[in-house]
Amino acid sequence: MALLTEYPLWLVIFAILLGVGYAFFLYYKNNNIIFEKRPRIIMAALRGLAISLLAFLLLAPMVKMTVKKADKPLILVAVDNSESVKSNKDSAFYVKEYPQQVQKLIAELGSKYEVKTYLVGDEDHLVSDKETFHIDFSNKSTNLSSLFDQVNMLYSNRNVGAVVLLSDGIYNTGSNPYYKVQNSDFPVYTVGLGRTELTTDLFISDIVHNRQALKGNFFPVEIKVAANKLSGKTAELTVSEGKEEIFHKTISLSGNRYFETVKLNIEAKSKGIHQYRVDLTELDGEVTHKNNHSMFFVEVVESRDKVAIVYNSPHPDVAAIKEALELTDNYDVEVSPIAEFKGNPSDYSLIVLHQLPSNANSASNLLSQIRQSGISALYIVGPQTNLSAFNTMNTGVTITQSKSMTNNAMPLYNENFTSFTFSEEGRKMLPLYPPIKTVFGTYKTSVSANVFLYQKVSGVDTRYPLVVFNDQNGARTGVIAGTGFWSWKLYNFMHAENHEAFNEFVDKTVLYLAAKGDKSQFRVQHEAVFAENAPVEMTAELYNDSYELINEPDVKMVIKGGGDTTYEEQFSKQNNSYYLNVGELPVGNYTWTATTQIGSKRLEKSGRFSVQPVMLETANLVADHDMLKSLSKATGGKFFTKDNIQKIAQEIKNNENIKPIATYQKKYTMLLNSPWYLIAIVLLLGAEWFLRKWNGGY
């Protein structure tokens, strides 16, 4: 403990002198006060000390204390809640006994440590104190790496004693968790669930196909068929659409582990979403027949959208956009430097302008044609961009720059963005991306602009737009206020071993801008196909007769599925638009009708979408205990079987490295706020008053 003052401590002398002087003049220079010598000295001392203490407060004194705090070890218990865990002959154990054993383990650890619980699957879920820790093995995929991402992000400053992971070791999304724990400073104790031996099974391990196809063309499909311990058997593979069988093949199984890729081509005959069913013969002795059947969906479109990418100078961003767009069958992509571009803008659904107009090339002819024809454009702003010319393009954002400087900005998702839906996986990846170069200046957005991503500069969340869209009478423009986002693709692969989040960013941006202008007052947007473990999300826009965006009226939605299944929902209002999250729906085809009313005018829209099954958890039922053992070995933990779950608690308690950590915190308290200090002053003055009264004073 130490005493500090805002002013130099030697000024205390004046506080003491003030107290002494006040007491002296009161008791020795005041002729009206006559007391005996001893009481007079005591009362003068009491009054002088009280006045000195009051005067000392003028120096703004504070007490600095060092407080010791014991940080209890934190044990994280993560339970694999995916389908594959119970999809074997031990399913009865996992449904009845296993949850009780996990609860007993949590209770035993909780007697000595702070315990947090996770359910691992489609999306790692931290179970709060108010929630029930319910293990139901309902998740359609497993991402083990994201568990350790969350632990490192949420508890980096905590005393993490250990992570207990109960899993079969099978992961089918995300990256290899082994690389996430190599630098961890806590042990990982793993429990191997499931069965490591080959089970008798015939299954569809994967179906590779295009999401879209062009009407009149044939599109390729690859069906990966695998079998374990079924040598000498034969199976029939059929592909059908509705009641029509469009492909058939007899497969002769050989060897203890059999694998074959069956390739076929299907004709895209008519526009719309087509549902195809794949079936394998159900053989005797299989551990499950659930993975003998699957479905896939393909959207057939009548024509591709033409997209031109025109650049001022070569840049990796251009290649990254081109590669992402060419993964779908939606677009014909042309790439050209501005000096060589000879196309007619009206022939394209979207023109991407990388650092155009530039200081070296105004591209005035191309920009004039874009404005006159009302073609959608995506402007990518960089150091070569001529900002004065760019600010005249009515993009919904203007940038004023006094000095030629740049910022390093990270993407920050706008929770109020409603022009299209962006997946949870894509949002989670944004904070992991590196910063890109943005223009340093003053940004102004118009009322009609809708910001998708903001800029996060030097760790500070700003309202500067990074990606923004604008819609003026059906002519859409987009602006990416920075260059270098090609690096996001690399980081996407580094963290998830795929490019899905980056490709979604490009695809959703281009899909929104390239969509044919809808002049109607009521518009509804959504994906054509949803995965069964993803929420069905929709957005809507409503315009009045003056073509102004409004959202006062309610918008109701009726969704109909197979049979008599009907869902009645209502859109929520966000900013000037509408948003609806229906949640997860069963696999199948759905139709919808949305209605609203402006005054006496009733507006209605209708459409359809499909929900596609996710078969990741049934494609591989052989537990990977070696992977779990590697996690424990790399972190100094230990591997256990499901029969030894209760030994984990004692193993952790015996680990001498898992112990409370003493932390010391400095605490500052103003002396004026101390009740004891004020009580002391009151007692001094009270004692003086009592002695004065006792000795006959006034």
C-alpha positions in Angstrom: 0.0 0.0 0.0 1.2 3.5 -0.8 -0.1 7.0 -0.6 0.0 9.2 -3.7 -1.0 12.8 -4.3 -1.8 14.8 -7.5 0.4 17.6 -6.2 3.9 17.5 -4.7 3.9 15.8 -1.3 5.9 18.5 0.4 2.7 20.7 0.3 1.5 18.6 3.2 3.6 21.0 5.4 1.1 23.8 4.5 -1.8 21.6 5.4 -0.2 20.9 8.8 0.6 24.6 9.3 -3.0 25.5 8.4 -4.3 23.1 11.1 -1.8 24.4 13.7 -2.5 28.0 12.9 -6.3 27.6 13.0 -6.1 25.8 16.4 -3.7 28.4 17.8 -5.8 31.4 16.9 -9.0 29.7 18.1 -7.8 28.6 21.5 -5.0 31.0 22.4 -5.9 34.3 20.6 -9.6 34.2 21.3 -10.4 36.1 24.5 -13.9 34.6 24.7 -12.6 31.1 25.3 -11.3 30.4 28.8 -10.3 26.8 29.6 -7.8 25.1 31.8 -4.4 24.4 30.2 -4.7 20.6 29.8 -8.2 20.6 28.1 -7.2 23.6 26.0 -4.1 21.6 24.6 -6.2 18.5 23.9 -9.0 20.4 22.2 -6.5 22.5 20.1 -4.8 19.3 19.1 -8.1 17.7 18.0 -9.2 20.8 16.1 -5.8 21.2 14.4 -5.6 17.6 13.4 -9.1 17.7 11.9 -8.4 20.9 9.9 -5.0 19.4 8.7 -6.8 16.3 7.5 -9.4 18.3 5.7 -6.7 20.5 4.1 -4.8 17.4 3.0 -7.8 16.5 0.8 -7.0 19.5 -1.4 -3.9 17.7 -2.6 -6.3 15.0 -4.2 -4.6 12.1 -2.3 -5.2 8.5 -3.3 -4.2 5.1 -2.0 -2.4 2.6 -4.2 -2.9 -1.0 -3.2 -1.6 -4.2 -4.7 -4.3 -6.8 -4.6 -3.6 -10.5 -4.8 -6.1 -12.6 -6.8 -6.0 -16.3 -7.3 -7.0 -17.3 -10.9 -8.7 -20.7 -10.6 -7.7 -23.2 -13.4 -10.3 -23.3 -16.2 -11.1 -26.7 -17.7 -12.9 -26.8 -21.0 -14.9 -30.0 -21.7 -15.7 -30.3 -25.4 -18.2 -33.0 -26.5 -18.5 -34.2 -30.1 -22.3 -33.9 -30.9 -22.2 -35.1 -34.5 -24.1 -38.0 -36.0 -21.1 -40.2 -36.7 -20.5 -40.8 -32.9 -23.6 -42.9 -32.5 -23.9 -44.3 -36.0 -22.6 -47.7 -35.1 -23.5 -50.9 -33.1 -22.8 -49.1 -29.8 -25.6 -46.5 -30.3 -27.6 -47.7 -27.3 -24.6 -46.8 -25.0 -24.2 -43.3 -26.5 -27.9 -42.6 -26.1 -28.3 -43.8 -22.5 -25.1 -44.3 -20.5 -22.7 -41.9 -22.2 -24.4 -38.6 -21.4 -24.6 -39.5 -17.7 -20.9 -40.3 -17.6 -20.1 -36.9 -19.2 -22.3 -35.1 -16.6 -20.6 -37.0 -13.8 -17.1 -36.0 -15.2 -18.2 -32.3 -15.4 -19.5 -32.4 -11.8 -16.3 -34.0 -10.5 -14.1 -31.4 -12.3 -16.4 -28.6 -11.1 -15.7 -29.5 -7.5 -12.1 -28.1 -7.8 -11.9 -26.1 -11.1 -14.0 -23.7 -13.1 -15.5 -25.7 -15.9 -16.9 -24.5 -19.3 -18.6 -26.9 -21.7 -18.7 -27.0 -25.5 -20.9 -28.9 -28.0 -18.8 -29.5 -31.1 -20.3 -30.1 -34.5 -21.7 -27.9 -37.3 -20.8 -24.9 -35.2 -18.9 -25.0 -31.8 -21.4 -24.0 -29.2 -20.3 -22.7 -25.7 -23.1 -23.8 -23.3 -24.0 -21.0 -21.0 -24.9 -21.5 -17.3 -28.6 -20.9 -18.2 -28.7 -23.6 -20.9 -29.1 -27.3 -20.6 -26.1 -29.3 -21.7 -27.9 -31.7 -24.1 -26.1 -34.3 -26.1 -28.3 -35.5 -29.0 -25.8 -36.3 -31.8 -27.8 -34.2 -34.2 -25.0 -32.2 -36.0 -24.5 -32.9 -39.7 -20.7 -32.1 -39.8 -17.7 -31.8 -37.4 -15.2 -29.0 -37.3 -12.6 -29.8 -34.5 -10.2 -27.0 -35.5 -12.6 -24.2 -34.8 -12.9 -25.4 -31.2 -9.2 -24.5 -30.6 -9.6 -21.3 -32.5 -12.4 -20.3 -30.1 -10.3 -21.4 -27.0 -7.3 -19.3 -28.1 -9.5 -16.3 -28.9 -11.8 -16.3 -25.9 -9.4 -17.5 -23.2 -6.0 -16.2 -24.2 -5.7 -14.2 -21.0 -7.2 -16.9 -18.7 -5.5 -19.7 -16.7 -6.6 -22.5 -19.0 -5.7 -25.7 -17.2 -6.7 -28.3 -19.8 -9.1 -29.1 -22.6 -11.0 -32.4 -22.5 -12.1 -33.5 -25.9 -14.6 -36.4 -26.3 -14.8 -37.3 -29.9 -14.4 -40.1 -32.5 -11.7 -38.0 -34.2 -13.6 -37.7 -37.5 -13.6 -34.1 -38.8 -15.1 -33.3 -42.2 -15.0 -29.5 -42.2 -12.3 -27.0 -41.2 -8.6 -27.8 -41.1 -6.6 -30.5 -39.2 -6.8 -29.7 -35.5 -3.3 -31.0 -34.9 -1.9 -27.8 -36.4 -4.0 -25.7 -34.0 -2.7 -27.1 -30.8 1.1 -27.3 -31.5 1.7 -24.0 -29.8 -0.9 -24.4 -27.0 0.3 -24.0 -23.4 -2.4 -26.3 -22.0 -2.7 -30.1 -22.2 -5.5 -31.7 -24.3 -7.0 -34.9 -22.8 -8.8 -36.9 -25.4 -11.4 -39.6 -25.2 -11.8 -41.9 -28.2 -15.4 -42.6 -29.1 -16.8 -44.7 -31.9 -15.2 -47.8 -33.4 -11.8 -47.9 -35.1 -12.3 -51.3 -36.8 -13.8 -51.5 -40.2 -17.6 -52.1 -40.1 -19.5 -53.9 -42.8 -20.9 -51.1 -44.8 -21.7 -50.0 -48.4 -22.0 -46.2 -48.7 -22.0 -43.1 -50.9 -18.9 -41.3 -49.7 -19.4 -38.1 -51.8 -21.2 -36.7 -54.8 -19.4 -34.1 -56.9 -21.5 -31.9 -59.2 -22.1 -28.3 -60.4 -24.5 -26.2 -58.5 -25.7 -24.6 -61.7 -25.9 -25.9 -65.3 -26.9 -24.3 -68.6 -30.1 -25.4 -70.2 -29.6 -27.8 -73.1 -26.1 -28.8 -71.9 -24.9 -32.0 -70.2 -23.3 -31.5 -66.8 -20.9 -34.0 -65.2 -21.6 -35.9 -61.9 -19.1 -38.0 -59.9 -20.5 -40.5 -57.4 -17.9 -41.9 -55.0 -19.0 -45.4 -53.9 -17.1 -47.2 -51.0 -17.6 -50.5 -49.2 -16.0 -52.3 -46.3 -15.9 -56.1 -45.7 -18.3 -56.8 -48.5 -16.0 -58.6 -51.0 -17.8 -60.8 -53.5 -21.1 -58.9 -53.2 -22.8 -56.9 -56.0 -24.8 -53.8 -55.7 -27.0 -51.7 -57.9 -26.4 -48.0 -58.3 -29.3 -45.9 -59.7 -29.8 -42.2 -60.2 -33.3 -40.9 -60.7 -35.2 -37.7 -61.0 -38.7 -38.0 -59.6 -40.0 -41.4 -60.9 -37.7 -41.4 -63.9 -34.5 -43.5 -63.7 -31.8 -41.7 -65.6 -28.8 -43.9 -64.8 -28.1 -47.5 -63.7 -24.9 -49.5 -63.0 -24.1 -52.8 -61.4 -21.1 -52.6 -59.1 -19.1 -55.8 -58.2 -17.4 -55.3 -54.8 -14.0 -56.7 -54.2 -11.4 -56.6 -51.4 -11.8 -55.7 -47.8 -11.9 -52.0 -48.6 -13.5 -51.1 -52.0 -13.7 -47.7 -53.7 -14.9 -46.6 -57.1 -15.8 -43.2 -58.7 -18.8 -43.5 -61.0 -18.9 -40.8 -63.6 -22.0 -39.8 -65.6 -23.4 -36.9 -67.5 -26.9 -35.6 -67.1 -28.8 -33.4 -69.6 -30.2 -30.1 -68.2 -33.5 -30.2 -70.0 -35.5 -27.5 -68.3 -35.0 -24.3 -66.3 -35.4 -24.5 -62.5 -34.1 -26.5 -59.5 -33.8 -30.2 -60.2 -33.6 -32.8 -57.5 -31.8 -36.1 -58.2 -31.8 -39.1 -56.0 -28.9 -41.6 -55.7 -29.6 -45.1 -54.3 -27.4 -48.1 -53.6 -28.7 -51.6 -52.8 -29.2 -52.2 -49.1 -27.1 -55.3 -48.3 -27.5 -57.7 -45.4 -25.1 -57.1 -42.5 -24.5 -53.4 -43.0 -24.0 -51.3 -39.9 -26.4 -48.8 -41.3 -28.4 -48.3 -44.5 -28.7 -44.5 -44.0 -25.6 -43.8 -46.1 -26.9 -46.0 -49.0 -29.1 -43.1 -50.2 -28.5 -39.5 -51.0 -29.7 -36.5 -53.0 -28.3 -33.6 -54.8 -29.8 -30.5 -56.4 -28.8 -28.6 -59.6 -30.2 -25.3 -60.7 -30.6 -25.1 -64.4 -30.4 -21.6 -65.9 -31.3 -20.5 -69.4 -28.2 -18.3 -70.1 -25.0 -17.3 -68.4 -24.3 -13.7 -67.3 -21.4 -12.1 -69.0 -19.0 -10.4 -66.7 -16.1 -8.2 -67.9 -13.1 -7.5 -65.6 -11.3 -4.4 -66.9 -8.1 -3.3 -65.2 -5.8 -0.3 -65.2 -2.7 -2.5 -64.6 -2.1 -6.2 -63.8 -3.0 -7.1 -60.2 -3.5 -10.3 -58.2 -7.0 -9.1 -57.3 -8.1 -9.6 -60.9 -7.0 -13.2 -61.0 -8.6 -13.9 -57.7 -12.0 -12.6 -58.9 -11.7 -14.5 -62.2 -10.9 -17.8 -60.5 -13.7 -17.5 -58.0 -16.3 -16.7 -60.7 -15.1 -19.6 -63.0 -15.9 -22.1 -60.3 -19.6 -21.7 -61.0 -21.5 -22.2 -64.3 -23.2 -18.9 -64.0 -20.8 -16.6 -65.7 -18.8 -16.0 -68.9 -15.8 -14.1 -67.7 -13.7 -11.8 -69.9 -10.5 -10.1 -68.6 -8.9 -7.2 -70.4 -6.7 -4.2 -69.7 -8.5 -0.9 -70.4 -6.4 -0.1 -73.4 -7.5 -3.4 -75.1 -11.2 -3.5 -74.1 -13.4 -3.3 -77.2 -16.6 -4.8 -75.9 -20.0 -3.2 -75.9 -21.0 -2.6 -72.2 -24.7 -3.3 -73.0 -23.7 -7.0 -73.7 -22.6 -7.5 -70.1 -24.5 -8.0 -66.9 -21.6 -6.6 -64.9 -18.4 -4.7 -65.5 -15.7 -4.8 -62.8 -13.4 -1.8 -63.0 -10.1 -2.3 -61.1 -8.6 1.1 -60.2 -10.5 2.8 -63.0 -10.9 5.6 -63.8 -7.2 6.0 -63.1 -4.8 8.9 -63.2 -3.2 7.4 -66.3 -6.5 6.5 -68.1 -9.8 8.2 -67.5 -11.7 5.5 -69.3 -14.3 8.2 -70.0 -15.8 6.5 -73.1 -16.4 3.2 -71.2 -17.8 5.0 -68.1 -20.1 7.1 -70.2 -21.5 4.0 -71.9 -22.0 2.3 -68.5 -23.9 5.3 -67.2 -26.1 5.6 -70.3 -27.0 1.9 -70.6 -27.6 1.4 -66.8 -25.3 -1.6 -66.6 -24.2 -2.6 -63.1 -20.6 -1.9 -62.2 -18.2 -2.8 -59.5 -15.5 -0.2 -58.7 -12.3 -1.4 -57.0 -10.6 1.7 -55.6 -6.8 1.8 -55.2 -3.8 4.2 -55.2 -4.1 4.4 -59.1 -7.7 5.6 -59.0 -8.6 9.1 -60.0 -10.8 10.0 -57.1 -12.1 13.2 -58.6 -13.5 11.3 -61.6 -14.7 8.4 -59.4 -16.7 10.7 -57.2 -18.8 11.7 -60.3 -20.0 8.2 -60.9 -22.9 8.2 -58.4 -21.7 5.0 -56.7 -23.2 5.9 -53.3 -19.9 6.8 -51.8 -17.5 9.7 -52.3 -13.9 9.8 -51.1 -12.1 13.1 -50.4 -8.3 12.9 -50.1 -6.0 15.7 -49.0 -2.8 13.7 -49.0 -1.9 10.6 -51.1 -1.8 8.2 -48.2 -3.3 4.7 -47.5 -4.6 2.9 -44.5 -4.3 -0.8 -43.5 -7.9 -1.8 -43.0 -9.5 -5.2 -41.9 -13.0 -6.1 -42.9 -15.8 -5.6 -40.4 -19.2 -7.1 -41.1 -22.2 -4.7 -40.9 -24.9 -6.6 -38.8 -27.6 -4.4 -40.4 -26.7 -5.3 -44.0 -29.8 -6.8 -45.7 -29.2 -6.8 -49.5 -28.2 -10.5 -49.4 -27.4 -13.1 -46.8 -23.8 -13.9 -45.9 -23.1 -17.3 -44.2 -21.9 -17.6 -40.6 -18.8 -19.3 -41.9 -18.0 -16.3 -44.1 -18.6 -13.9 -41.2 -16.3 -15.9 -38.9 -13.5 -15.8 -41.4 -13.5 -12.0 -41.7 -11.6 -11.2 -38.5 -8.9 -13.7 -39.6 -8.2 -11.9 -42.9 -5.1 -9.7 -43.1 -5.6 -5.9 -43.7 -5.8 -4.5 -47.2 -4.7 -1.1 -48.6 -7.5 1.5 -48.5 -7.5 5.1 -49.4 -6.8 7.5 -46.5 -9.4 10.2 -46.7 -12.9 11.3 -45.8 -15.7 9.0 -46.8 -19.3 10.0 -47.3 -22.1 7.6 -48.2 -25.5 8.5 -49.7 -28.8 7.6 -48.1 -29.5 5.0 -50.7 -26.1 3.2 -50.1 -26.0 -0.1 -48.2 -22.7 -0.9 -46.5 -21.7 -4.6 -46.5 -18.3 -4.3 -44.8 -16.8 -1.5 -42.8 -13.1 -0.7 -42.3 -11.3 -1.7 -39.0 -8.2 0.5 -38.9 -5.5 -0.2 -36.3 -7.9 -2.2 -34.2 -10.5 0.6 -34.2 -14.0 -0.1 -35.6 -14.8 2.8 -38.0 -17.9 3.8 -40.1 -15.7 4.1 -43.2 -17.1 1.7 -45.9 -14.9 -1.0 -47.2 -17.6 -2.7 -49.4 -20.7 -0.7 -50.2 -23.6 -1.2 -52.7 -26.0 1.4 -54.2 -29.2 0.9 -56.2 -30.6 3.8 -58.2 -33.7 2.9 -60.2 -32.5 -0.6 -60.8 -29.0 0.3 -61.8 -26.7 -1.2 -59.2 -23.2 -0.2 -58.3 -20.7 -1.7 -55.9 -17.5 -0.3 -54.4 -14.5 -2.1 -52.8 -12.5 0.7 -51.3 -9.2 -1.1 -51.2 -6.9 -3.4 -53.1 -5.0 -6.5 -52.0 -8.0 -8.7 -51.0 -6.5 -11.5 -53.1 -4.6 -12.3 -49.9 -7.9 -13.2 -48.2 -8.0 -16.2 -50.4 -4.7 -17.5 -49.1 -5.7 -16.9 -45.4 -9.0 -18.7 -46.1 -7.1 -21.8 -47.1 -4.6 -21.4 -44.2 -7.4 -21.4 -41.6 -10.0 -23.7 -43.3 -8.1 -25.6 -46.0 -10.5 -24.3 -48.6 -11.5 -21.1 -50.4 -15.2 -21.3 -49.7 -15.5 -18.1 -47.6 -13.5 -16.0 -50.1 -15.4 -17.5 -53.1 -18.7 -16.7 -51.3 -17.6 -13.1 -50.8 -16.9 -12.7 -54.6 -19.9 -14.8 -55.7 -22.4 -13.0 -53.5 -21.1 -9.6 -54.5 -21.2 -10.4 -58.3 -24.5 -12.2 -58.0 -26.2 -9.2 -56.4 -24.8 -6.7 -58.9 -25.3 -8.9 -62.0 -29.0 -9.7 -61.1 -31.3 -8.3 -63.7 -32.9 -5.1 -62.5 -36.2 -5.7 -60.8 -38.5 -2.7 -61.3 -41.3 -4.0 -59.1 -42.2 -2.3 -55.8 -41.9 -5.6 -53.8 -38.8 -7.8 -54.1 -37.7 -10.9 -52.2 -34.1 -12.4 -52.5 -32.8 -15.8 -51.3 -30.5 -18.7 -52.2 -31.8 -21.3 -54.6 -30.5 -24.2 -52.5 -29.9 -24.4 -48.8 -28.0 -27.1 -46.8 -30.1 -28.9 -44.2 -27.8 -27.8 -41.4 -28.0 -24.1 -42.4 -30.8 -21.6 -41.7 -33.1 -20.6 -44.5 -32.6 -16.8 -44.7 -34.4 -14.3 -47.0 -34.3 -10.5 -47.5 -37.0 -8.3 -48.9 -37.3 -4.7 -50.1 -40.4 -2.6 -50.5 -40.8 0.7 -52.5 -43.5 3.3 -52.4 -45.0 4.9 -55.6 -42.2 7.5 -55.5 -39.7 4.6 -55.6 -38.4 5.3 -52.1 -37.4 2.4 -49.9 -39.8 1.9 -47.0 -40.5 -0.8 -44.4 -43.5 0.4 -42.4 -46.0 -2.3 -43.7 -45.7 -5.8 -42.4 -44.5 -8.5 -44.8 -45.9 -12.0 -44.3 -44.5 -15.3 -45.7 -46.1 -18.7 -46.2 -43.8 -21.6 -47.0 -45.2 -24.9 -48.2 -43.2 -28.1 -48.3 -43.9 -31.7 -49.1 -47.4 -32.9 -48.2 -49.4 -30.5 -46.1 -46.4 -28.9 -44.3 -46.9 -25.2 -44.0 -44.8 -22.5 -42.3 -46.3 -19.1 -41.6 -43.7 -16.4 -40.8 -43.3 -12.6 -40.7 -40.3 -10.6 -41.8 -38.5 -8.5 -39.2 -37.7 -4.9 -40.1 -34.0 -3.9 -40.4 -33.1 -0.3 -41.4 -35.2 0.2 -44.5 -35.4 -3.4 -45.5 -36.8 -6.7 -44.2 -35.1 -9.9 -43.0 -36.4 -13.4 -42.3 -34.6 -16.4 -40.7 -36.8 -19.5 -40.9 -34.2 -21.7 -39.3 -33.3 -25.2 -40.5 -35.9 -27.0 -42.6 -36.2 -30.7 -43.6 -34.7 -31.8 -46.9 -37.0 -31.2 -49.9 -38.5 -28.7 -52.3 -40.4 -25.7 -51.0 -42.6 -23.0 -52.5 -43.3 -19.7 -50.9 -45.7 -16.7 -51.2 -44.9 -13.3 -49.6 -47.5 -10.6 -49.2 -47.7 -7.0 -48.1 -49.9 -4.0 -48.5 -49.2 -0.3 -49.3 -52.4 1.6 -48.5 -55.2 -0.2 -50.5 -52.7 -1.9 -52.9 -51.8 -5.5 -52.1 -48.5 -6.8 -53.4 -47.5 -10.4 -53.7 -44.4 -12.4 -54.7 -43.8 -16.1 -55.0 -40.9 -18.5 -55.6 -39.3 -21.7 -54.7 -36.2 -23.1 -53.1 -34.8 -26.5 -52.1 -33.1 -27.9 -49.0 -30.3 -30.3 -49.7 -29.2 -33.1 -47.4 -25.7 -33.1 -45.8 -24.2 -36.6 -45.8 -20.8 -35.8 -44.3 -21.3 -37.7 -41.0 -22.3 -41.0 -42.6 -19.7 -41.0 -45.3 -17.0 -42.2 -42.9 -17.9 -44.2 -39.7 -14.4 -45.4 -38.9 -13.1 -43.5 -35.8 -9.7 -41.8 -36.0 -8.2 -42.4 -32.6 -4.7 -41.8 -33.9 -5.5 -38.2 -34.6 -6.8 -37.8 -31.0 -3.7 -39.4 -29.6 -1.5 -37.0 -31.6 -3.4 -34.0 -30.1 -2.7 -35.4 -26.6 0.9 -36.2 -27.3 1.6 -32.8 -28.8 0.3 -30.9 -25.8 1.4 -33.2 -22.9 -2.1 -34.6 -22.3 -3.3 -38.2 -22.3 -5.6 -40.4 -24.4 -8.4 -42.4 -22.8 -11.0 -44.9 -24.1 -14.7 -44.4 -23.5 -14.5 -47.1 -20.8 -12.1 -44.9 -18.7 -13.9 -41.5 -18.8 -14.0 -41.2 -15.0 -10.2 -41.5 -14.8 -9.7 -38.2 -16.5 -10.7 -36.1 -13.5 -8.1 -37.8 -11.2 -5.5 -37.5 -14.0 -6.1 -33.7 -14.2 -6.0 -33.4 -10.4 -2.6 -35.2 -10.3 -1.1 -32.8 -12.8 1.0 -30.4 -10.8 1.0 -27.9 -13.6 -2.7 -27.3 -13.4 -2.9 -25.0 -10.4 -4.2 -21.6 -9.5 -2.1 -18.6 -10.7 -1.7 -15.7 -8.4 -2.1 -12.4 -10.1 -1.4 -9.0 -8.6 -3.5 -6.0 -9.6 -2.9 -2.4 -8.8 -6.0 -0.6 -7.3 -6.2 3.1 -6.9 -8.8 4.7 -4.5 -9.4 8.4 -3.8 -8.9 9.1 -0.1 -12.0 11.4 -0.3 -14.1 8.2 -1.1 -12.8 6.4 2.0 -15.5 6.3 4.7 -12.9 5.6 7.4 -11.0 8.8 6.6 -14.2 10.8 6.8 -15.3 9.0 10.0 -11.9 9.9 11.6 -12.5 13.6 10.8 -16.0 13.4 12.3 -14.7 11.7 15.4 -12.0 14.3 15.9 -14.5 17.2 15.6 -17.0 15.3 17.7 -14.5 14.6 20.5 -13.5 18.3 20.5 -17.2 19.4 20.7 -17.8 17.0 23.6 -14.8 18.4 25.6 -15.9 21.9 25.0 -19.4 21.2 26.3 -18.0 19.2 29.3 -15.8 22.1 30.3 -18.6 24.6 30.0 -17.8 26.0 26.6 -20.3 27.0 23.9 
